Amino acid sequence: MQDDILKLAYEVSQMTREKIHLIASVMNEAKFLAINTRIEAARVGQAGAAFGLLADEMGRISTRIVGIASELRVATDNSTERLLKAGNDLLLRGRGERLTDLALNVVDLIDRNLYERSCDVRWWATDSAVVEALEKRTPQAYQYAAGRLATILKSYTVYLDLFIVDLSGKVVACGRPQTHRALEGSDMSGEAWFTKAMRTQSGEEYAVADVSRVQALNNEQAAIYSTAIRAGGEARGQVLGVLGIAFDWAPQAEAIVKGVRLSNTEREQTRVMLVDAQKRIIASSDGNGASDEYCKFTPQAERGYYVNGDTLIAYAHTPGYETYKGLGWYGVLETTL
């Protein structure tokens, strides 16, 4: 609609200029006609005196009309220029606000998704099979817990794997041992998600690591959520170890950044991204996924947009969702103007 208004304003301006030019051209012809009339009037002497006066008046009128046409052209150009600028500003504002809303939608969708992951890990850490695995610490208990984790994975397809880690940081059971052969028995004691989970004060708390490739998960991209497994499954029971759940990041994030509602033309010109708190790109509609690339944008507020050269950049900071505060991520859209 705004594009149509700007196009109409430009067409009106062009038509007005053409008509003004035509008026000026006709009046110039009239001026030449007046000059020729005066010459002829002078040649015939007294008999042509009346025609000379008429020619003079025609000349003055023609000059006046040409002046008015010139003034009208200047006024029209100025008004049209202001109209086009106002229209372009309105168009930019409308486009910027729309892309900002889409950026917010992107980060809000991932927040809602990850909120569920934070709920899952706290819930499953109280599962009797998971708790008993670390209470009994027998091969049979580990095997039974692994079977329970495998059953959960059949219903929750967004996970790469679920795994139980003892107090020393050793993975003692996982849901997909045949798929992730390096996971069971691996040492996780140096991982931030493990140490943070061990320091949680109750079963209501959880920890999460930034999206990265996990070697023990066949180098797949994962966001690992964790919480302490506690004696008796009690919220403040003694810490027995840690439950880790590896969210299958790449396909879930890709579905979000590629699912943004853009027109075909907009999609060709726009890059949709999820950016972490350090501005590292962790998902992108161009298919690169989490990488070592950093997004060069300068947020001035929780959300907004700005122009950098010929690029419009819209962004929105994570609002969190319910009890999930988010990780400081941003949804970012970059489009060519």
N, C-alpha and C positions, 0 to 999 in steps of 0.2 A: 504494500500500500504506500509506504513512504517512498520507495523507489519510483512508483507511478507519479507521486506528487512532484518529485524533483524533475522527472522527465517532462511533465506537463509545464512546469515553471520554465524549463529551458526552451521548450517549444514555443511558449508564449513570448519569451524574450526574443527569440530568433524571428518570429513572425512580426513582432513590433518593430524590430530594427529594419526589416525588409520594407515594411510599409512606410516608415519614416524616411528611409532612403528614397523610396519611390516619390513621396511628397516633395522632398528636397529637389529631386531631379526634375519634376514637373514645374516647380516654382522657378528653378534656374532657366528652364525653357521660356517660362513666362517673362522673366527678366530680359532675356535676349530679345523676345518679341517686343517688349516695351521699348528697348533701345532702338530697334529697327523702326518702330512706329514714330519715335521722336525724330529720327533722321528724316523719315519721309515727310513728317509734318513740317519740319524746318525747310525742306526742299520746296514745298508748295507755297510757303510764305504764310500770309494772313489767313488764307483759307484753311490751313491745317493747324491753326493755333489751338482749336478745341481738342483736336486729336493729340496734340503735344501735352496738354494738361492731363488728358486721360492716360497717356502713356506714363507720365510721371507718377500718377496715382497707382497705376498697375505695378510700377517698379517698387514703390514704397511698400505696397501690400505684399508683393512677392518676397522682398527682403525681410519683412516682418514674419511672414509664414516660415521662411527658411530658418530664421532665428528661433522661432518657437519649436520647429522640428528638431533643431540641434539641442535645445534645452530639454525637450522631451526625451531625446535619445540618451543624454547624459543621466537624466533622472531615472529612466527605465533601466539603464545599465547598473546604476547604483542600487536600485531597489531589487533588481534581479540577483545581483551579486550577494546582497544581504539575505535574500530569500534562499538562495542556493546554499550559503554558509549555514543558515539556520536549519535548513533541511538536512544537510550533511551532518551537522551536530546532532540533530534529532535521530537520524539514522544510526550514527555511531553509538549514541546513548542507548537506543533500543537494542542494537546488536550486542553491545557490551553487557547490558543488564541480562539479556537472555542467556548469553554464554556464562555469565557469573552464576545464574540459576542452575545451569547444566553442570558447572564445576561443583557447586554445592551438592547437587544430586549424586554426582559420581562419588564424592567422599562420604556422603551420607549412606549410600548403598553399601560401601565396604565397611563402614562403622557398624551398621546393623548386622551385617554378616559376621563380623568379628566379635560382636557382642554375644552372639550365639556360641561362638567358640569358647569364650570365657565362661559361659554357663556350662557348656559340655564338660570342660576339664574339671570344674569344681564338683560337678555331679558324679562323673565317672570315678573320681578319686575316692568316693565313698562306697563304690561297688564292693560287695563282700569278697568276691574273688580277687580283686585287686589288693584289698587290705590284707587278706589272709596270705597272699603271696609273700608279703614282707614280714608278716607276723610269724609264719611257719618257716619261711626260707628253705623250702625243700624243693627238689626237682619236680615233684608231683604238683606242688602248689604253683610253681612257676608255669608248668605246662597247662594247668587248669585255667590260670589267669590269662595265658596266651590265647586259649580257646575262646574265652569270654571276650577278649579284645578283638579277635577275628570276627566274632558274631556281630559286634558293634559296627565294625568296618563294612560289613555287608549292607547295612542300612544307611550308614553315613558315608556317602561316596566322595565327600569333599576332603577326606583325609588321605594322606600318603600312608601314615602308620600311627599307631598308638604304642607307647612303650613305658615300661616300669623300670625305674632306676633306684638302686639301693643307696644307702647312706654314703657309700664310698664313691658313688658316681657311675657305677657299673650297670649297664642295661641287662636286666635279668629275664625280661620277657617282652615280646612284641607281638603284634597281631599279624604281621606278614613276614615271618622269618625266611620263607623261600624267596620272596621278592627282594628283601633287604638283608642279604646274608652278612653284611658287615655290621649291622646294627646291634644284634644280640651279642653281648659281651664287650661292646665298645665302652670306652671311658668318656663320660660326659662331665666329669668333675670340674673341668675348666670352662664349661659353657655358662654364659650369663644367665640363661633361663633356669639352669639347675641351681646355681648359687642363690639367685633371687627367690626361687620357690622354697628353698631350704630355710630362708629367713622370714617367710610369711608367718604372721602371728596367729592366723586362724584359717579354717577351711573356706572362709568367705573371700580370701585374698588369692591372687594368682599373679603369674609373671608372664612376660611375653618377650620374644627376641625379634629384632628387626628382620625383615625378609632377606634371606640369603640362600645360597646353595649349600646343601648339607651333604657332606661326603658320604656319611653312613647311610644316606637315603638315595644312593646312586647319583649323587650330585644334583638332585632335583631342587627346585626352588621351593622353600617352605617358610611359613610363619609358625614358629613353635610356641604354643601356649603350655603353661605348666603350673602345677600347684603341688603342695605337700600332701603325701598320703599319710594319714594319721591313725593312730591306734583306735580300733573299734569303729572307724569311720566317723569319729566324733569331731566336731568343728574345732575343738581346742585340745584334741588328743595329742599324745606324743608323736613327734615326727618320725616316720619310719623310712621315708624315701620320697621319691618324686614321680608323679605321672606326667609324661610329656605327650602332647598330641601335635602332629605335624600337619598343618593345614596346607592342602595342595594349592599353592599360591597361583601359579601361572595360568591355568585354565579359568579359575574363578575370577581373577583380576582382569584377564583378557576379555571375558564375557561382559564385564562392567564397562570398561573403557571403549569397547567396540559397540556396545549397545546403546550409546548415547543417541538421542533422537536428533539427527542432523539430516538436512536435505542431501541429495547426491552431490550437488555442487559444493555445499559446505563440507561434506565429508572429504572431498578431494583436497580442500584447502586447510583443513583443521587437524591438529594433533591433540588428542585427549590423553592426559597423563595423571597418574597418581604419583605423588612426590612425598618422600618421608621428611622427617623433621630437619634433616641435614640437607634437604633439597635434592637428594639422590632420586633419580627416576626409578620407581619400582614396578611400574606398569605403563605401557604406552600403546596407543591404538595402531602404531606402525608395526607392532608385533615384536618389538625388541625386549619387552618384559623387564625384569629387574636387571640392572646393569651398573656399570661404574660411571655412567653419564649423569651429570648434574644439570638440573633445570635452572637456567639463568633468568630468574624473575625476582622482582623486588616488591613483595607485598607491603602495602601501606596500612592495611586494616585487616579485619577478620575475613573480609571478602571484598571484591571489587574488580576493576579492570583498568587498563591503561594502554596507551599506544607507544610502541617502540619501533621507530622507523616505519616500515610498511606492515608491521605485525600488531595485531590486537591480542593482548594477553588478559585472560580472565581467570580468576582464582577464587578459591574458598577454603578456609581453614576448617579442620575437622570440628564439628559441633559435639561429637560424642553421641552416645545413644543410651538412654536410661542409666544403668550403673557403669557403663563402659565409657571412660573419659576420652578414649582415643589416644593416639600416639603422636599427636602433633603433625599429622599428615595434611596434605593439601590436594584438592582436585584442581587441575590446571588445564586450560584450553588455550592453544595458540592457533591463530588463524590469520591468513593473508588478507589484507585490506584490498 
